[in-house]
Amino acid sequence: MAPDRTLIAVDVKTDAAFRFGSPRPLFAMPVLAPRYTPGSPSYFAVSADGQRFLVNTPVEDAAPEPMQVVVNWPATLAGSR
């Protein structure tokens, strides 16, 4: 992924020697993915044939779920016995 969040493709050949082609842009990623480090979560997956992408993106215009705080929950549990 390029710094401007564009997903980049590079052709790779591994016959007698390792060779790679010129990078070419595919599409702009709709997420701000952090720099990759081993073990970090993946924000996209590529199909085995390399023709489709599954991209983890936030839902637009989604209202946040309200948070519920339960106070004195041990007493509530004790009263249910």
Stockholm file with secondary structure:
# STOCKHOLM 1.0

chainA/1-81         MAPDRTLIAVDVKTDAAFRFGSPRPLFAMPVLAPRYTPGSPSYFAVSADGQRFLVNTPVEDAAPEPMQVVVNWPATLAGSR
#=GR chainA/1-81 SS CCTTSEEEECCEECSSSCEECCCEEEEECSSCCCCCCTTCCCSEEECTTSSCEEECCCCTTCCCCCCCCCSSHHHHHHHTC
#=GC SS_cons        CCTTSEEEECCEECSSSCEECCCEEEEECSSCCCCCCTTCCCSEEECTTSSCEEECCCCTTCCCCCCCCCSSHHHHHHHTC
//
